[in-house]
């Protein structure tokens, strides 16, 4: 238990956050909360990548003169992946929020089950 | 060489032009997007011819930056063929569904529709050609957003809700995929497929981190299975396909989910290796879901009273076939899966516009009892429906039959329990397919009282052109199946 919490602190946090986000996205009825769950899930993964990309004692991969030995710097790739990933999830969140606004204006509710009910009745 | 830059063109051209198309007026946007897609189709055809002549695969390093920092594209026969098929299907579906799209999409959103088509084309080509799992993820998300926009571009709030459901399910899939990808990266330290394959082979030989590798592969497979609507993650599919405009339904069912499946095949074959895929249990997970999809998707299709929903549900079963063939865990199985991707894409992309035309000449009613005699009122649509339905059912001389033969051969060669499962699923579902498609065929060609049996006029020329070409390709996939399979196998055999 101690190793799980102390030595693998990041991974534990990542798994917990991912599971919370995933279940919220899957099971919560409220559209806004679903989007929050989605953000949490994605951010958990970025935390995972970022924590693996950082090695204690190494320098940020920006050359400012001085050290030229590549072994002294961390790998810039994980940070690059996180940045790209953030851009992707921001655009997905934006489109989801826009859809939610449109749905709310028409159905006056954020509950996905209630919307489904109204859509089914309108379809008849 | 100059022609080896075509893969870059296939991605950059539609991606760059999509933002420009958004600024154009609808008519100009339509012409621009049809031009871009035609150009890409021609370029993909030329690429296929040149790769075939070259006889080996090649990689394109984007910006001449090597691994591990650079992006790479990888082209073999299979990728070139799939690019050609995707681009051609997009062109023909847009042609066949153009008039309906004109009617159903509000004037101020038309440019958006064409923008999204162009964006989708770039994403599909990129997913097919990429040699790098993270670029695959990024373009996966672009395709998802474009697909959601294709659904909600149509008038009415029902489409908006269908789009929301689509996005929610897809985001779950993306989350799983991204987690699998990140774990795979932390495990192997590589993002490019060839290097990743080397590391995962070493992990398999060493055996110490096999549990972690299994978890990665299962997450990646499940993520892509959710995104491409494998049973039981298909709940969004019927609404999304039946509530969007026919051109969009064709694009969604034939292109978006198929590109995801191709990425799945590529990751398993080129990123992880088939041994790791079979050993890890990911193959078994997918096989079980696929067999369930085949049987339950067909049963669901039988229960439908609405023709568009029936065609949508039959997609669930057909996607099951593709996953089942890939989950056999052999190269032949993967080749059969790619062939089934082609056969089903061309058949389904033809069915949606044909069904829409049949519904149109029946006064807009989508229930079976109102469709009686519609085959006489819309002869071309009736014939196209017959060809598509026969192909999916697996009548000889058509693509679906050849696909089923290839899948059975691959299953036979794979042997063991997987063979029995796959052959049983094929046999059961063929019977079920016959039930629902034959019933519909009889309805379409049965004389009803409500309408006269004369052909209705006002068939747009673009519909004739699109559906006619689709029918020809379906026939070719059946009669020239050997040639097509030869190209696919040539590509898959040189995959590293």
Boltz contact constraints between the chains, C-beta under 6 A:
constraints:
  - contact:
      token1: [A, 38]
      token2: [B, 171]
      max_distance: 6.0
  - contact:
      token1: [A, 41]
      token2: [B, 175]
      max_distance: 6.0
  - contact:
      token1: [A, 45]
      token2: [B, 178]
      max_distance: 6.0
  - contact:
      token1: [A, 45]
      token2: [B, 179]
      max_distance: 6.0
  - contact:
      token1: [A, 45]
      token2: [B, 182]
      max_distance: 6.0
  - contact:
      token1: [A, 48]
      token2: [B, 182]
      max_distance: 6.0
  - contact:
      token1: [A, 49]
      token2: [B, 182]
      max_distance: 6.0
  - contact:
      token1: [A, 52]
      token2: [B, 186]
      max_distance: 6.0
  - contact:
      token1: [A, 81]
      token2: [B, 134]
      max_distance: 6.0
  - contact:
      token1: [A, 88]
      token2: [B, 141]
      max_distance: 6.0
  - contact:
      token1: [A, 95]
      token2: [B, 145]
      max_distance: 6.0
  - contact:
      token1: [A, 96]
      token2: [B, 167]
      max_distance: 6.0
  - contact:
      token1: [A, 99]
      token2: [B, 164]
      max_distance: 6.0
  - contact:
      token1: [A, 102]
      token2: [B, 160]
      max_distance: 6.0
  - contact:
      token1: [A, 103]
      token2: [B, 160]
      max_distance: 6.0
  - contact:
      token1: [A, 106]
      token2: [B, 157]
      max_distance: 6.0
  - contact:
      token1: [A, 115]
      token2: [B, 161]
      max_distance: 6.0
  - contact:
      token1: [A, 119]
      token2: [B, 158]
      max_distance: 6.0
  - contact:
      token1: [A, 119]
      token2: [B, 161]
      max_distance: 6.0
